[in-house]
Amino acid sequence: MALDVLCEVKNCVHNEGGEKCGATSIFIISETGKTASSQQETDCKTFEPIEA
């Protein structure tokens, strides 16, 4: 599990010190439904698809 969650959104209440997220949980979505084929289809810069 990640120890540090980074965030570029400067005006978020959970943004601590300019780049670190202090939220107790993280919610990541896919722009294409419940699955995604690439990082571009998500709002997650660290997305990697599960290898079949």
PyMOL Python script that loads the backbone (N, CA, C, O; Angstrom):
from pymol import cmd

cmd.read_pdbstr("""\
ATOM      1  N   MET A   1       0.846  -1.179   0.000  1.00  0.00           N
ATOM      2  CA  MET A   1       0.000   0.000   0.000  1.00  0.00           C
ATOM      3  C   MET A   1       0.892   1.243   0.000  1.00  0.00           C
ATOM      4  O   MET A   1       1.956   1.264   0.619  1.00  0.00           O
ATOM      5  N   ALA A   2       0.444   2.251  -0.692  1.00  0.00           N
ATOM      6  CA  ALA A   2       1.217   3.494  -0.782  1.00  0.00           C
ATOM      7  C   ALA A   2       1.264   4.211   0.565  1.00  0.00           C
ATOM      8  O   ALA A   2       0.259   4.287   1.272  1.00  0.00           O
ATOM      9  N   LEU A   3       2.415   4.726   0.908  1.00  0.00           N
ATOM     10  CA  LEU A   3       2.549   5.500   2.132  1.00  0.00           C
ATOM     11  C   LEU A   3       2.225   6.962   1.894  1.00  0.00           C
ATOM     12  O   LEU A   3       1.712   7.641   2.783  1.00  0.00           O
ATOM     13  N   ASP A   4       2.523   7.448   0.699  1.00  0.00           N
ATOM     14  CA  ASP A   4       2.260   8.834   0.350  1.00  0.00           C
ATOM     15  C   ASP A   4       1.347   8.891  -0.870  1.00  0.00           C
ATOM     16  O   ASP A   4       1.611   8.228  -1.872  1.00  0.00           O
ATOM     17  N   VAL A   5       0.294   9.665  -0.795  1.00  0.00           N
ATOM     18  CA  VAL A   5      -0.587   9.894  -1.927  1.00  0.00           C
ATOM     19  C   VAL A   5      -0.383  11.340  -2.351  1.00  0.00           C
ATOM     20  O   VAL A   5      -0.593  12.260  -1.560  1.00  0.00           O
ATOM     21  N   LEU A   6       0.022  11.539  -3.584  1.00  0.00           N
ATOM     22  CA  LEU A   6       0.315  12.875  -4.077  1.00  0.00           C
ATOM     23  C   LEU A   6      -0.908  13.480  -4.744  1.00  0.00           C
ATOM     24  O   LEU A   6      -1.743  12.759  -5.289  1.00  0.00           O
ATOM     25  N   CYS A   7      -1.016  14.805  -4.703  1.00  0.00           N
ATOM     26  CA  CYS A   7      -2.159  15.514  -5.261  1.00  0.00           C
ATOM     27  C   CYS A   7      -1.696  16.845  -5.846  1.00  0.00           C
ATOM     28  O   CYS A   7      -0.958  17.591  -5.202  1.00  0.00           O
ATOM     29  N   GLU A   8      -2.137  17.139  -7.077  1.00  0.00           N
ATOM     30  CA  GLU A   8      -1.801  18.405  -7.724  1.00  0.00           C
ATOM     31  C   GLU A   8      -2.846  19.489  -7.488  1.00  0.00           C
ATOM     32  O   GLU A   8      -2.607  20.649  -7.820  1.00  0.00           O
ATOM     33  N   VAL A   9      -4.000  19.138  -6.922  1.00  0.00           N
ATOM     34  CA  VAL A   9      -5.109  20.080  -6.778  1.00  0.00           C
ATOM     35  C   VAL A   9      -4.858  20.966  -5.554  1.00  0.00           C
ATOM     36  O   VAL A   9      -5.048  20.541  -4.415  1.00  0.00           O
ATOM     37  N   LYS A  10      -4.434  22.183  -5.807  1.00  0.00           N
ATOM     38  CA  LYS A  10      -4.015  23.087  -4.730  1.00  0.00           C
ATOM     39  C   LYS A  10      -5.169  23.545  -3.835  1.00  0.00           C
ATOM     40  O   LYS A  10      -4.948  23.865  -2.667  1.00  0.00           O
ATOM     41  N   ASN A  11      -6.409  23.582  -4.368  1.00  0.00           N
ATOM     42  CA  ASN A  11      -7.526  24.100  -3.565  1.00  0.00           C
ATOM     43  C   ASN A  11      -8.385  23.000  -2.945  1.00  0.00           C
ATOM     44  O   ASN A  11      -9.543  23.245  -2.604  1.00  0.00           O
ATOM     45  N   CYS A  12      -7.836  21.786  -2.791  1.00  0.00           N
ATOM     46  CA  CYS A  12      -8.563  20.698  -2.119  1.00  0.00           C
ATOM     47  C   CYS A  12      -8.305  20.768  -0.617  1.00  0.00           C
ATOM     48  O   CYS A  12      -7.177  21.004  -0.187  1.00  0.00           O
ATOM     49  N   VAL A  13      -9.346  20.563   0.172  1.00  0.00           N
ATOM     50  CA  VAL A  13      -9.236  20.623   1.629  1.00  0.00           C
ATOM     51  C   VAL A  13      -8.272  19.555   2.172  1.00  0.00           C
ATOM     52  O   VAL A  13      -7.709  19.724   3.253  1.00  0.00           O
ATOM     53  N   HIS A  14      -8.081  18.454   1.422  1.00  0.00           N
ATOM     54  CA  HIS A  14      -7.202  17.369   1.870  1.00  0.00           C
ATOM     55  C   HIS A  14      -5.750  17.564   1.456  1.00  0.00           C
ATOM     56  O   HIS A  14      -4.884  16.793   1.871  1.00  0.00           O
ATOM     57  N   ASN A  15      -5.465  18.587   0.641  1.00  0.00           N
ATOM     58  CA  ASN A  15      -4.105  18.819   0.170  1.00  0.00           C
ATOM     59  C   ASN A  15      -3.273  19.396   1.312  1.00  0.00           C
ATOM     60  O   ASN A  15      -3.569  20.468   1.840  1.00  0.00           O
ATOM     61  N   GLU A  16      -2.225  18.660   1.679  1.00  0.00           N
ATOM     62  CA  GLU A  16      -1.346  19.080   2.774  1.00  0.00           C
ATOM     63  C   GLU A  16       0.011  19.478   2.209  1.00  0.00           C
ATOM     64  O   GLU A  16       0.691  18.652   1.600  1.00  0.00           O
ATOM     65  N   GLY A  17       0.404  20.699   2.396  1.00  0.00           N
ATOM     66  CA  GLY A  17       1.724  21.144   1.989  1.00  0.00           C
ATOM     67  C   GLY A  17       1.916  21.275   0.493  1.00  0.00           C
ATOM     68  O   GLY A  17       3.054  21.316   0.025  1.00  0.00           O
ATOM     69  N   GLY A  18       0.842  21.340  -0.265  1.00  0.00           N
ATOM     70  CA  GLY A  18       0.965  21.586  -1.687  1.00  0.00           C
ATOM     71  C   GLY A  18       0.949  20.377  -2.591  1.00  0.00           C
ATOM     72  O   GLY A  18       0.579  20.510  -3.758  1.00  0.00           O
ATOM     73  N   GLU A  19       1.338  19.185  -2.109  1.00  0.00           N
ATOM     74  CA  GLU A  19       1.333  18.015  -2.978  1.00  0.00           C
ATOM     75  C   GLU A  19       0.957  16.713  -2.296  1.00  0.00           C
ATOM     76  O   GLU A  19       0.886  15.692  -2.980  1.00  0.00           O
ATOM     77  N   LYS A  20       0.715  16.680  -1.014  1.00  0.00           N
ATOM     78  CA  LYS A  20       0.405  15.436  -0.317  1.00  0.00           C
ATOM     79  C   LYS A  20      -1.062  15.410   0.102  1.00  0.00           C
ATOM     80  O   LYS A  20      -1.569  16.375   0.673  1.00  0.00           O
ATOM     81  N   CYS A  21      -1.745  14.287  -0.190  1.00  0.00           N
ATOM     82  CA  CYS A  21      -3.153  14.136   0.174  1.00  0.00           C
ATOM     83  C   CYS A  21      -3.263  13.587   1.592  1.00  0.00           C
ATOM     84  O   CYS A  21      -2.605  12.605   1.936  1.00  0.00           O
ATOM     85  N   GLY A  22      -4.088  14.218   2.402  1.00  0.00           N
ATOM     86  CA  GLY A  22      -4.284  13.784   3.776  1.00  0.00           C
ATOM     87  C   GLY A  22      -5.626  13.115   4.017  1.00  0.00           C
ATOM     88  O   GLY A  22      -6.003  12.898   5.168  1.00  0.00           O
ATOM     89  N   ALA A  23      -6.364  12.779   2.948  1.00  0.00           N
ATOM     90  CA  ALA A  23      -7.665  12.125   3.094  1.00  0.00           C
ATOM     91  C   ALA A  23      -7.504  10.730   3.703  1.00  0.00           C
ATOM     92  O   ALA A  23      -6.478  10.079   3.505  1.00  0.00           O
ATOM     93  N   THR A  24      -8.509  10.276   4.435  1.00  0.00           N
ATOM     94  CA  THR A  24      -8.455   8.952   5.060  1.00  0.00           C
ATOM     95  C   THR A  24      -8.705   7.822   4.066  1.00  0.00           C
ATOM     96  O   THR A  24      -8.364   6.672   4.343  1.00  0.00           O
ATOM     97  N   SER A  25      -9.294   8.132   2.918  1.00  0.00           N
ATOM     98  CA  SER A  25      -9.481   7.142   1.859  1.00  0.00           C
ATOM     99  C   SER A  25      -9.412   7.852   0.514  1.00  0.00           C
ATOM    100  O   SER A  25      -9.580   9.069   0.438  1.00  0.00           O
ATOM    101  N   ILE A  26      -9.164   7.092  -0.541  1.00  0.00           N
ATOM    102  CA  ILE A  26      -9.026   7.630  -1.886  1.00  0.00           C
ATOM    103  C   ILE A  26     -10.053   6.937  -2.782  1.00  0.00           C
ATOM    104  O   ILE A  26     -10.241   5.725  -2.679  1.00  0.00           O
ATOM    105  N   PHE A  27     -10.718   7.694  -3.660  1.00  0.00           N
ATOM    106  CA  PHE A  27     -11.712   7.162  -4.587  1.00  0.00           C
ATOM    107  C   PHE A  27     -11.259   7.486  -6.002  1.00  0.00           C
ATOM    108  O   PHE A  27     -11.181   8.656  -6.376  1.00  0.00           O
ATOM    109  N   ILE A  28     -10.958   6.455  -6.793  1.00  0.00           N
ATOM    110  CA  ILE A  28     -10.462   6.627  -8.157  1.00  0.00           C
ATOM    111  C   ILE A  28     -11.510   6.095  -9.116  1.00  0.00           C
ATOM    112  O   ILE A  28     -12.091   5.036  -8.881  1.00  0.00           O
ATOM    113  N   ILE A  29     -11.757   6.829 -10.202  1.00  0.00           N
ATOM    114  CA  ILE A  29     -12.790   6.403 -11.144  1.00  0.00           C
ATOM    115  C   ILE A  29     -12.216   6.116 -12.527  1.00  0.00           C
ATOM    116  O   ILE A  29     -11.165   6.626 -12.913  1.00  0.00           O
ATOM    117  N   SER A  30     -12.953   5.276 -13.256  1.00  0.00           N
ATOM    118  CA  SER A  30     -12.677   5.016 -14.662  1.00  0.00           C
ATOM    119  C   SER A  30     -13.644   5.846 -15.475  1.00  0.00           C
ATOM    120  O   SER A  30     -14.834   5.902 -15.163  1.00  0.00           O
ATOM    121  N   GLU A  31     -13.147   6.487 -16.508  1.00  0.00           N
ATOM    122  CA  GLU A  31     -13.992   7.308 -17.378  1.00  0.00           C
ATOM    123  C   GLU A  31     -14.849   6.442 -18.302  1.00  0.00           C
ATOM    124  O   GLU A  31     -15.754   6.952 -18.962  1.00  0.00           O
ATOM    125  N   THR A  32     -14.570   5.128 -18.356  1.00  0.00           N
ATOM    126  CA  THR A  32     -15.243   4.239 -19.302  1.00  0.00           C
ATOM    127  C   THR A  32     -16.080   3.151 -18.626  1.00  0.00           C
ATOM    128  O   THR A  32     -16.389   2.145 -19.265  1.00  0.00           O
ATOM    129  N   GLY A  33     -16.447   3.313 -17.386  1.00  0.00           N
ATOM    130  CA  GLY A  33     -17.233   2.294 -16.684  1.00  0.00           C
ATOM    131  C   GLY A  33     -16.410   1.601 -15.616  1.00  0.00           C
ATOM    132  O   GLY A  33     -15.542   2.220 -15.002  1.00  0.00           O
ATOM    133  N   LYS A  34     -16.674   0.323 -15.388  1.00  0.00           N
ATOM    134  CA  LYS A  34     -16.011  -0.413 -14.301  1.00  0.00           C
ATOM    135  C   LYS A  34     -14.623  -0.926 -14.653  1.00  0.00           C
ATOM    136  O   LYS A  34     -13.892  -1.359 -13.762  1.00  0.00           O
ATOM    137  N   THR A  35     -14.236  -0.890 -15.934  1.00  0.00           N
ATOM    138  CA  THR A  35     -12.896  -1.330 -16.334  1.00  0.00           C
ATOM    139  C   THR A  35     -12.244  -0.265 -17.204  1.00  0.00           C
ATOM    140  O   THR A  35     -12.918   0.593 -17.775  1.00  0.00           O
ATOM    141  N   ALA A  36     -10.928  -0.335 -17.292  1.00  0.00           N
ATOM    142  CA  ALA A  36     -10.172   0.602 -18.124  1.00  0.00           C
ATOM    143  C   ALA A  36      -9.065  -0.166 -18.825  1.00  0.00           C
ATOM    144  O   ALA A  36      -8.547  -1.150 -18.297  1.00  0.00           O
ATOM    145  N   SER A  37      -8.712   0.285 -20.004  1.00  0.00           N
ATOM    146  CA  SER A  37      -7.643  -0.351 -20.773  1.00  0.00           C
ATOM    147  C   SER A  37      -6.315   0.375 -20.618  1.00  0.00           C
ATOM    148  O   SER A  37      -5.256  -0.212 -20.842  1.00  0.00           O
ATOM    149  N   SER A  38      -6.363   1.644 -20.237  1.00  0.00           N
ATOM    150  CA  SER A  38      -5.141   2.438 -20.122  1.00  0.00           C
ATOM    151  C   SER A  38      -5.302   3.502 -19.049  1.00  0.00           C
ATOM    152  O   SER A  38      -6.411   3.770 -18.587  1.00  0.00           O
ATOM    153  N   GLN A  39      -4.192   4.103 -18.659  1.00  0.00           N
ATOM    154  CA  GLN A  39      -4.201   5.162 -17.649  1.00  0.00           C
ATOM    155  C   GLN A  39      -5.019   6.355 -18.124  1.00  0.00           C
ATOM    156  O   GLN A  39      -5.624   7.050 -17.308  1.00  0.00           O
ATOM    157  N   GLN A  40      -5.048   6.603 -19.425  1.00  0.00           N
ATOM    158  CA  GLN A  40      -5.784   7.731 -19.969  1.00  0.00           C
ATOM    159  C   GLN A  40      -7.292   7.600 -19.754  1.00  0.00           C
ATOM    160  O   GLN A  40      -8.009   8.600 -19.811  1.00  0.00           O
ATOM    161  N   GLU A  41      -7.778   6.398 -19.511  1.00  0.00           N
ATOM    162  CA  GLU A  41      -9.199   6.169 -19.284  1.00  0.00           C
ATOM    163  C   GLU A  41      -9.581   6.287 -17.809  1.00  0.00           C
ATOM    164  O   GLU A  41     -10.731   6.042 -17.446  1.00  0.00           O
ATOM    165  N   THR A  42      -8.631   6.657 -16.964  1.00  0.00           N
ATOM    166  CA  THR A  42      -8.890   6.780 -15.531  1.00  0.00           C
ATOM    167  C   THR A  42      -8.512   8.170 -15.042  1.00  0.00           C
ATOM    168  O   THR A  42      -7.926   8.964 -15.778  1.00  0.00           O
ATOM    169  N   ASP A  43      -8.852   8.448 -13.808  1.00  0.00           N
ATOM    170  CA  ASP A  43      -8.381   9.643 -13.129  1.00  0.00           C
ATOM    171  C   ASP A  43      -7.290   9.246 -12.132  1.00  0.00           C
ATOM    172  O   ASP A  43      -7.221   9.775 -11.023  1.00  0.00           O
ATOM    173  N   CYS A  44      -6.441   8.308 -12.549  1.00  0.00           N
ATOM    174  CA  CYS A  44      -5.367   7.790 -11.703  1.00  0.00           C
ATOM    175  C   CYS A  44      -4.074   7.755 -12.506  1.00  0.00           C
ATOM    176  O   CYS A  44      -3.976   6.997 -13.471  1.00  0.00           O
ATOM    177  N   LYS A  45      -3.094   8.542 -12.139  1.00  0.00           N
ATOM    178  CA  LYS A  45      -1.817   8.590 -12.864  1.00  0.00           C
ATOM    179  C   LYS A  45      -1.002   7.322 -12.685  1.00  0.00           C
ATOM    180  O   LYS A  45      -0.094   7.071 -13.477  1.00  0.00           O
ATOM    181  N   THR A  46      -1.292   6.510 -11.667  1.00  0.00           N
ATOM    182  CA  THR A  46      -0.524   5.296 -11.407  1.00  0.00           C
ATOM    183  C   THR A  46      -1.233   4.027 -11.866  1.00  0.00           C
ATOM    184  O   THR A  46      -0.785   2.926 -11.545  1.00  0.00           O
ATOM    185  N   PHE A  47      -2.331   4.159 -12.609  1.00  0.00           N
ATOM    186  CA  PHE A  47      -3.074   2.996 -13.094  1.00  0.00           C
ATOM    187  C   PHE A  47      -2.210   2.091 -13.949  1.00  0.00           C
ATOM    188  O   PHE A  47      -1.485   2.555 -14.828  1.00  0.00           O
ATOM    189  N   GLU A  48      -2.293   0.778 -13.680  1.00  0.00           N
ATOM    190  CA  GLU A  48      -1.672  -0.244 -14.520  1.00  0.00           C
ATOM    191  C   GLU A  48      -2.690  -1.362 -14.657  1.00  0.00           C
ATOM    192  O   GLU A  48      -3.193  -1.848 -13.644  1.00  0.00           O
ATOM    193  N   PRO A  49      -3.014  -1.793 -15.884  1.00  0.00           N
ATOM    194  CA  PRO A  49      -4.006  -2.852 -16.046  1.00  0.00           C
ATOM    195  C   PRO A  49      -3.494  -4.189 -15.508  1.00  0.00           C
ATOM    196  O   PRO A  49      -2.290  -4.447 -15.500  1.00  0.00           O
ATOM    197  N   ILE A  50      -4.418  -5.029 -15.062  1.00  0.00           N
ATOM    198  CA  ILE A  50      -4.086  -6.381 -14.615  1.00  0.00           C
ATOM    199  C   ILE A  50      -3.719  -7.201 -15.844  1.00  0.00           C
ATOM    200  O   ILE A  50      -4.456  -7.209 -16.830  1.00  0.00           O
ATOM    201  N   GLU A  51      -2.584  -7.888 -15.789  1.00  0.00           N
ATOM    202  CA  GLU A  51      -2.179  -8.709 -16.912  1.00  0.00           C
ATOM    203  C   GLU A  51      -2.993  -9.986 -16.933  1.00  0.00           C
ATOM    204  O   GLU A  51      -3.192 -10.624 -15.899  1.00  0.00           O
ATOM    205  N   ALA A  52      -3.463 -10.356 -18.112  1.00  0.00           N
ATOM    206  CA  ALA A  52      -4.286 -11.571 -18.250  1.00  0.00           C
ATOM    207  C   ALA A  52      -3.439 -12.820 -18.241  1.00  0.00           C
ATOM    208  O   ALA A  52      -3.968 -13.926 -18.348  1.00  0.00           O
TER     209      ALA A  52
END
""", "prot")
cmd.dss("prot")
cmd.show_as("cartoon", "prot")
cmd.util.cbc("prot")
cmd.orient("prot")
